[in-house]
Amino acid sequence: MSEVENRESPEDAEYRLNARAWLEAHAERKTGVDDWSTQRHHTDPDALRAYFERCRAWQRTLYDGGYAGISWPVEHGGQGGTSTQSRIFAEEVAAFDVTSGFLSSTIMMIGTALRFHGTPEQQARFLPPLLSGEEAWCQLFSEPGSGSDLAGLACKAVRDGDEFILNGQKVWNSMAQCAEWGFIIARTNPDVPKHAGITFLLVDMRSPGIEVRPLVQANGAQHFNEVFLSDVRVPVEHVVGEIDGGWSPTRTVMAAESQFIGGTTDRSAAEKLAEVATRLGRNHDPLVRQRLATLHTRERVISWMSTTMMNAVRRGEKPSVSGGVLKLFMAENRVRIGETATMLLGPAATADTDPDSEWAQLELINRFSVSIGGGTNEVQRNNVGERDLGLPRDIRVDKDVAWKDVPRG
Ligand SMILES: Cc1cc2nc3c(=O)[nH]c(=O)nc-3n(C[C@H](O)[C@H](O)[C@H](O)COP(=O)(O)OP(=O)(O)OC[C@H]3O[C@@H](n4cnc5c(N)ncnc54)[C@H](O)[C@@H]3O)c2cc1C
């Protein structure tokens, strides 16, 4: 039994044993070269779709087994458990070759927004199929002219009786090609400053007028898409929060996204690197040991921050730890992991095809997904400075200006 398990209450220790037994019965243990749980870059759209459906089936298995939404309230389709139980399950499942993949991130993002801002009808309609994976979601926020300056977005939603009509373009929409639903933010009032005229809507991706075009990356992967919306009709009852008040659920999504990225519990990279160092006979090198110790310490700090945040969110309180700090910590860790792997493996880290080298290559490439996706490091630092530390705000020339009067390129 590990040191962590020793400190657990008898109830939590029992939960861990039950979870482990359930996992043994429903999944295969990781064997080193993992077929499924290792994130790979699929270059073939059919292979990507098959992988997505496999992740969806695992989410369904979790749901049926009582391990989806562990710390969500029962009335929201969850298990009513504790955040400690969530963490225990995440630690246990990390040893098995299974994953819900991208579904986990959208469950966290739109699930949290619906729990805090959705109507009871929206919660009853959308949360159970979200948790079971029956309905997959994508995030339709970024636009060609609005990434970091998200509130400057131009996609329009115009009211027509009981519906809104959407027109515009979104970009960088992860896995939109596989999603049944999207959560989108659109401009409903151009006559007020940018944050005040945005509405948050739930859009059926199978609606007439939606075109999803995959963006092929340099390595052939097709993770992202452009989404074009032409006269797409969305019922008014699919507005989350207030009309023109969509910035509030948007911030909830962004905080949940930071928390998700920061709190992703995978196998400890420090442990993995220690194994590689031992295999290569570098585990007595003081420089290597120092790097591994730093990574181990930072992993523990990330885990502590993540648990503290989850506990506060579960109690409906403002977390004492900022999501921005957690995400920045994670993004910087990914850089350190990639650098340490490269230091240990040398040229093999970029050119070889053995499992350790492939893992190092993924770490090197994927670090950008954490330092850009969900808000870049620079923007996170601005937010931490202004919101968490109370430093003077950046100069904002568009602060009290109606969105339609803000000059844009
Ligand atoms: C892996 C991944 C997944 C993603 N998935 C989605 C998704 O599913 N849905 C979606 O809507 N979007 C998604 N995105 C898009 C992501 O949200 C944007 O890329 C991100 O917000 C940055 O916007 P941008 O790319 O337009 O860069 P820009 O905003 O153009 O920024 C360019 C550079 O300028 C810097 N910069 C900008 N403003 C400031 C400032 N005020 N102060 C200091 N520096 C600044 C930035 O840090 C950056 O280095 C994803 C991105 C990645 C990498």
PDBQT file of the ligand as one rigid body, heavy atoms in Angstrom, charges set to zero:
ROOT
HETATM    1  C1  LIG A 501      -5.132  22.165 -28.222  1.00  0.00    +0.000 C 
HETATM    2  C2  LIG A 501      -6.091  23.315 -28.426  1.00  0.00    +0.000 A 
HETATM    3  C3  LIG A 501      -7.453  23.076 -28.382  1.00  0.00    +0.000 A 
HETATM    4  C4  LIG A 501      -8.346  24.120 -28.615  1.00  0.00    +0.000 A 
HETATM    5  N1  LIG A 501      -9.677  23.819 -28.622  1.00  0.00    +0.000 NA
HETATM    6  C5  LIG A 501     -10.580  24.815 -28.831  1.00  0.00    +0.000 A 
HETATM    7  C6  LIG A 501     -11.978  24.501 -28.865  1.00  0.00    +0.000 A 
HETATM    8  O1  LIG A 501     -12.394  23.344 -28.738  1.00  0.00    +0.000 OA
HETATM    9  N2  LIG A 501     -12.858  25.509 -29.060  1.00  0.00    +0.000 N 
HETATM   10  C7  LIG A 501     -12.460  26.801 -29.234  1.00  0.00    +0.000 A 
HETATM   11  O2  LIG A 501     -13.318  27.658 -29.368  1.00  0.00    +0.000 OA
HETATM   12  N3  LIG A 501     -11.127  27.133 -29.245  1.00  0.00    +0.000 NA
HETATM   13  C8  LIG A 501     -10.180  26.153 -29.055  1.00  0.00    +0.000 A 
HETATM   14  N4  LIG A 501      -8.825  26.443 -29.074  1.00  0.00    +0.000 N 
HETATM   15  C9  LIG A 501      -8.406  27.810 -29.395  1.00  0.00    +0.000 C 
HETATM   16  C10 LIG A 501      -7.785  28.537 -28.216  1.00  0.00    +0.000 C 
HETATM   17  O3  LIG A 501      -8.763  28.877 -27.263  1.00  0.00    +0.000 OA
HETATM   18  C11 LIG A 501      -7.068  29.768 -28.777  1.00  0.00    +0.000 C 
HETATM   19  O4  LIG A 501      -6.006  29.298 -29.621  1.00  0.00    +0.000 OA
HETATM   20  C12 LIG A 501      -6.469  30.615 -27.686  1.00  0.00    +0.000 C 
HETATM   21  O5  LIG A 501      -7.482  31.241 -26.943  1.00  0.00    +0.000 OA
HETATM   22  C13 LIG A 501      -5.548  31.724 -28.291  1.00  0.00    +0.000 C 
HETATM   23  O6  LIG A 501      -6.200  32.432 -29.279  1.00  0.00    +0.000 OA
HETATM   24  P1  LIG A 501      -5.534  32.633 -30.719  1.00  0.00    +0.000 P 
HETATM   25  O7  LIG A 501      -5.082  31.312 -31.212  1.00  0.00    +0.000 OA
HETATM   26  O8  LIG A 501      -6.503  33.402 -31.540  1.00  0.00    +0.000 OA
HETATM   27  O9  LIG A 501      -4.221  33.493 -30.442  1.00  0.00    +0.000 OA
HETATM   28  P2  LIG A 501      -4.135  35.087 -30.322  1.00  0.00    +0.000 P 
HETATM   29  O10 LIG A 501      -5.190  35.556 -29.388  1.00  0.00    +0.000 OA
HETATM   30  O11 LIG A 501      -4.103  35.669 -31.679  1.00  0.00    +0.000 OA
HETATM   31  O12 LIG A 501      -2.720  35.258 -29.618  1.00  0.00    +0.000 OA
HETATM   32  C14 LIG A 501      -1.484  35.282 -30.344  1.00  0.00    +0.000 C 
HETATM   33  C15 LIG A 501      -0.359  35.571 -29.366  1.00  0.00    +0.000 C 
HETATM   34  O13 LIG A 501      -0.546  36.859 -28.758  1.00  0.00    +0.000 OA
HETATM   35  C16 LIG A 501      -0.513  36.763 -27.340  1.00  0.00    +0.000 C 
HETATM   36  N5  LIG A 501      -1.463  37.709 -26.742  1.00  0.00    +0.000 N 
HETATM   37  C17 LIG A 501      -2.730  37.961 -27.160  1.00  0.00    +0.000 A 
HETATM   38  N6  LIG A 501      -3.315  38.872 -26.357  1.00  0.00    +0.000 NA
HETATM   39  C18 LIG A 501      -2.403  39.196 -25.408  1.00  0.00    +0.000 A 
HETATM   40  C19 LIG A 501      -2.416  40.089 -24.288  1.00  0.00    +0.000 A 
HETATM   41  N7  LIG A 501      -3.495  40.824 -23.983  1.00  0.00    +0.000 N 
HETATM   42  N8  LIG A 501      -1.302  40.169 -23.516  1.00  0.00    +0.000 NA
HETATM   43  C20 LIG A 501      -0.191  39.409 -23.813  1.00  0.00    +0.000 A 
HETATM   44  N9  LIG A 501      -0.119  38.556 -24.867  1.00  0.00    +0.000 NA
HETATM   45  C21 LIG A 501      -1.209  38.438 -25.648  1.00  0.00    +0.000 A 
HETATM   46  C22 LIG A 501      -0.951  35.339 -27.027  1.00  0.00    +0.000 C 
HETATM   47  O14 LIG A 501      -0.464  34.921 -25.772  1.00  0.00    +0.000 OA
HETATM   48  C23 LIG A 501      -0.306  34.568 -28.186  1.00  0.00    +0.000 C 
HETATM   49  O15 LIG A 501       1.035  34.282 -27.892  1.00  0.00    +0.000 OA
HETATM   50  C24 LIG A 501      -7.895  25.438 -28.872  1.00  0.00    +0.000 A 
HETATM   51  C25 LIG A 501      -6.513  25.671 -28.925  1.00  0.00    +0.000 A 
HETATM   52  C26 LIG A 501      -5.612  24.625 -28.712  1.00  0.00    +0.000 A 
HETATM   53  C27 LIG A 501      -4.140  24.905 -28.799  1.00  0.00    +0.000 C 
ENDROOT
TORSDOF 0
